Amino acid sequence: MHESAAIVAQVALMITPSDLAGLATLLRAQGPAGSSTYLARSVASGSPEHAAAALAELRQEGLVDEAADLFHTLWSVSAQVLPALLAALEQSGQSADGQTLLWERASAPAGELAELTGYLRASGRSDDARHLLRQAAGRPLKEVAAIATTLDEESATALIGELVRLRSASDVGQFAAAIQGSAELYDALLFAADDLEESRARSAFAALRTAGLPTEPAPRSRSKSRQRR
């Protein structure tokens, strides 16, 4: 049985997407129970281009269960592979699926999310990195603070900017308290708040004052600062 499964997995990576859909149809009708979905899932261990093309072909042929199994398996591809998979999905007309994968990854542990953000930026997919961070900015504030500490400066600043734009003034105040120990992160928050529309900026700084938190950047950064509202 294990040998048969191994053969099916190898075949899945060797045949064309069209032939794979044909074989899946045959296995669904005549093969052992679950063999067609196992075949589809096996494609996920191959190249991103092959996986994306197979997904499109399975859907085109009406093999809904097999396509769903393959797509769900793609949720667990490594952070290093995901940028190439997103590109392959776009090229095969499945951009929405790529956004779904990013949405799923936004709930990953801080270290994994930071790693993925780095790979996205390194692959020239800065828009995807921003989308990922925007989703992550909606997580519980303590989690967002933990994520911010694991990111590089550019990505941490982007995450904090998303949080300041998306969350309430009260949330900004609570988040500021959580990152106050890092001068770099706290300054990034102050600059992001200062860039808000005037009424929202006033509310954000009022929340900081209410919490007894600084509203001016650390002395080393004063050269960057602007008049606080």
Secondary structure, 3 states (H helix, E strand, C coil): CHHHHHHHHHHHHHCCHHHHHHHHHHHHHHCCCCHHHHHHHHHHHCCHHHHHHHHHHHHHCCCHHHHHHHHHHHCCCCCCCHHHHHHHHHHCCCHHHHHHHHHHHCCCCHHHHHHHHHHHHHCCCHHHHHHHHHHHCCCCHHHHHHHHHHCCHHHHHHHHHHHHHHCCHHHHHHHHHHHCCCHHHHHHHHHHHHCCCHHHHHHHHHHHHHCCCCCCCCHHHHHHCCCCC
